[in-house]
Amino acid sequence: MDEERHFLELGLNPVRFEPVSKISNVFFDDANKQVFAVRSGGAMGVVVKGPDVKTSRNFRMEDKGDVISIKFSPDQKILAIQRCQKSVEFANFSDDIDVLEYSQSCKGKTTKVLGFIWTAINEVVFVTDHGIELYQVSPEKRTLKSLKTYNVPVNWFVYQPEITLLLLSSGTLGNMLHPFQFRPGSVYRLAKFEVDLPVIPKPPKLCLLERDVALATIYLKTCIIVLRHQSRGPGNTGAEIVIYTFQKDTPPRKTDILKLDMSGRFAVNVIDNLVLVHHQASKTSMIFDTRLSSESDGYFKYHRPFTSPHPIKPFKLKVPTVPSHSMSESAEVECELYSPNWIVFQPNIVIDAKLGCMWYVQIQLEPLVDRIADKCLLIDFLLLRKSSKDVILKVCRKGILPESQLPLVDLARIFDKLNRVYRAYAESEAAYQRVQGMVIDQSDMYTHVFSVFEERSDISYKLVVAVLIEYIRSLTQHQIPVQHYMYELLINTLVHHRCFYQLHQFLQYHILSDSKPLACLMLSLQSLYPPSHQLALDMLKRLGTANEEIIEVLLSKQQVLSALKFIQSTGNMDNISARKFLEAAMNTNDPAIYYAVFKCFEQRNIRLRGSAVFAKGEHCENFVNYFENIFGTRSSLSNFSGLT
């Protein structure tokens, strides 16, 4: 099978540990992401493998019985070990374990410890069959102090360390759930709620099991994921996942139902706001995105897999071999995917205790490009992913190539989707939080998408123009200022193919927004298309902030009288340099123009100073002499040399 088609894979470098055996037990702490391999109760060694060197270590401890659970505190300075159902032992840890342990028993003679959780650096919670007990650990005194106790009959519990949320199951059916939120030094009891069951057995028995419930954060909302092996209602087609979303002031509410259309054993990961459902019997996985459009009955949203079920990419594990001249020191063996030995932890962890491997499940977005025919839907999906920029740009690039061209209407929709996020990001942090998504700006599109127009000669220039106009339309519609290089690419394409009439229309009807750079670009095209000069001037006038540029353009074209008229229309005649205009008039070699300009400034001098004479600081002596030489008569400035 083509490797490119696998959108799920196991990380290339799994955490390796000693597999489960008669003398070795394996434990996993999902808060610190540490695997403990405990040999002979610790007497033959405890090997801890974590995400990095700081959380990996080897040590020995006295064998005081079988270990039920073992976890380090968040700062790795206290080791907690549960060996029985009545108490938990603690040992301070520096470079090695402190041989002097201290113990804490649970409250009540008949109470049993189901498990324990570190909720802060020096705070631990015992979950018992009678409720929860919060303790503060003092490593210096080697004692524990009780902070809070809640009494609730407990069947089982699940905990989410990232959000410090604990969920207790109670009741005969196990479907009454009690959430508790932890903060350093305190615990908050949230509103309990009941999970509805598709079938209630007779006589009643525990139906909702720990393995079928998970806590996760999906699109910034805390959610409870419940696997229901039999869907409700007539014509059910297999299992489904029900998502309960925590509300601000009310109990969690059922919001989403994921239709699995399969039966059997399932496991769930939540990665990048996607719900991944692994199915053991078919050895395939499904992806669900609850943010995408879905069916609704007015109460809940019903979701189908984003793409058809597909297996995780095959994984080969390196195993040691006996060295010889003909054999390398390691060989690769194919791992059994979806093994019955797999245990899944949130958010993206798979552990095979018998194989001795811990993997991080990874999503590969690029293989989805060819699997999803609806590219608009694909863009919706990709915009919500963390590392999707390159893939989004690839979709856009392929969409404008002749061999994989998308309809223009689809490209327009894609541009609108991109620019909706782009606009929100540019507007404010609050607006972006409402929309969320990967930001694709004009620079990205110009560099990685529209650059193909210059690389490929087989793309019709009509398509190039249509695509660029559509993208500019989308930018304008979303009130995003169009960058100059986008206009330049469009105009250069039109000019190269001598589509001057179309260019004229785009400018005349303001499809291309007015700007100084665009006006300058139009001025540079005058030799190819003479009307562009006037179009540029009109644009500069509309801008109202480009008076100096307009004057320079007119003078460079020797349209000195037009420049003077424009200055007079702006009311700025008193502040301009007479020398600049007289020099421009002299360069026209047209006596009539020079005469008109010279007399215009004489009149300005009379109005400002009561005399036609130029002030000495204006350095106009040469122009006065030029005037007298041309017209053979003395100007009004005959006393020029005597003025101050």
C-alpha positions, 0 to 999 in steps of 0.5 A: 500500500502506498505509504503516502496514503496513511494519514495516521502513523506511530512516531518513529522513535518509540519509548522502549522499556522492558516488557511485562513478564513474570518478574517485571510489571509495567505502569504508566503515569499519564500526568508525567508521561512516564513508563515504570518497569518494576522488576521483583517489586523494585528489588531488581530495579525500577527503570523509568522512561519519560519524554526526556532525559530529566524524566528518565532514571534507574533505581532500586527499592526494597521489595515490600510486596507487589506494586499496584501503582507508582508515580512521581510528583510533578517536580519528580522529587517525591515517589508515591507507591501503592502496594495495597488497598489501604494506604500509599507509601511515599519516598523522597527522591533526589539522585536516588530514592530515600530508603526511609518511606512514609505512609498515609492510610485512607480514612475508614476501616472498610474503605479501599484505595482505588488509585491516587493522583498528583494534582500539584507539586506537593498535593495528592488525591486518594480516590477510594470506593467511598470518595476522594481524600485530598492531602498535602505532602510535606517531604521535609517532615515526611508527613501528609496533612488532610485538606479536604474529603468528599464522600461519594460511592465510587465504581471507578474514576478517570482523570485529565492531568492537563485540566486537573479534572477528575470524574467519579462514577457512582450508582448501580449502572455506573452512569452517575458522574461526579466531576471535581476540579483541582487547584493548588490547595483546593478542590471544587465539586462541579454539578453531577450529571447522568449519562443516558444508556441505550439499554438498561439490563435486568437485573441492573448491573454496572454498564458504563465502564472506565474503559469507555470514558475519556476526558479531553479538551476539544476546541478549548472546551472540556468534554467527556467522551463516552463510547456507547456500544449500542446506539439508541433508537430503531435501525441502529448500525453499531456503536457511537461516541457521545460527547458531553460538553461542560457548560459554564454554570450548568451540568455537562450537556450532550452536544455531539454524537459520532456515528461509528457504524461498526461494533467491537472494541474501540479506543480513542485519542484526541489530537489537534482537536480531532477525535481519533477512533481506533477499531480493533476488528477492522484494524482501521482508524477514523477521524472526526472533526466536531467543528465541521458542518454536520447534521442536527436534530435541533438537540445534538449534532451528528458527525460522520468520519471526515474520511473513510476508515484507514489503517495506521501506517505499518511500523517496523521495530528494530530488535537486537540480533546475534552479531555475525559476519553475515548479519547486522546487529539489529533487524526490523520486525513488523509490529502488530497494529491494533494489537489486543495488548494496546492500551491508549492514553490521552491525548496521543499515546499508545502503549504495548506493554508486552512488546515494551513500546510507547508511541505517540500517534501522529496525524499526517495531513498531506495524504488527505489532499488526494483522499478528499474530493471536496477541496472546500471541505478539505480547506475547512478541515485544514484551517483548523489544524496546527501545522497545516500551512504548507498543505493548505498552500499545496491545495491552492497551488494544485487547484490552479494547475491545468492538470488538477484545476478547480472550478473558479467558483470553488477557488473563490470559496477557498479564498474567502475561507482563507481571508475570513481567518486572515481578516480576523487575525489582523483585526484583533486577538478576540476576533481571531479567537472566535474564528481560530484557524491557520493564517494564510496571508498575501505573502504566502499566496504570492510566494507559494501559490501564484508564483506558479504563473511565472513557472508554468507557461502552459497556464492560460493567461485568462485563468491567471487573470480570473484567479488573481481578480477573484483573490483581489475581490476576496481581499477587498470584500474582507476589508484587507488592503491589497499589497502592491505586488498582487496588483503588479502581478495582475497588471504585468500579466495583462500588459504582457498579453496586451489586454489594455482594454481590460486593464483600463476597465479594471481601473476605471471601475475601481476593481483595482483599488487606488494607491500610490504604488499602483499609480506609479506602476501605471505611469511606467506603462505609458510607453506601452499604453499611453492612456495609462498616464491619465489613468494614473493622474486620475488615481492620484487625484482621487487619493487626495494625498498625492499632490507632490507626486502629481506635480512631479509626474506633470513636470516630468511630462513637460505639462507645466501649465497643467501642473500650475493649474493643479496647484492653483486648484489645491490652494497651495500656490503660495508655497511652491518653488518658482525656480522648479516651475521656471526651470521646467518651463525653460526646458520645454523650449516653448516661449509661450509656456515660459511667458505664461509661467513667468507672468504667473509667478510675477502675479504671485509676488505682487500678491504676497509682497506688493512687488513683481520682483523675485526675492533674492533667496529664490535664486531666479536671476538666470530665469529673469535674464532668460525672459529678457533675452527671449522677448527683447524687453526688460521684465517688470524686474528691472531693479532685480539686483537691488532687491533684498 
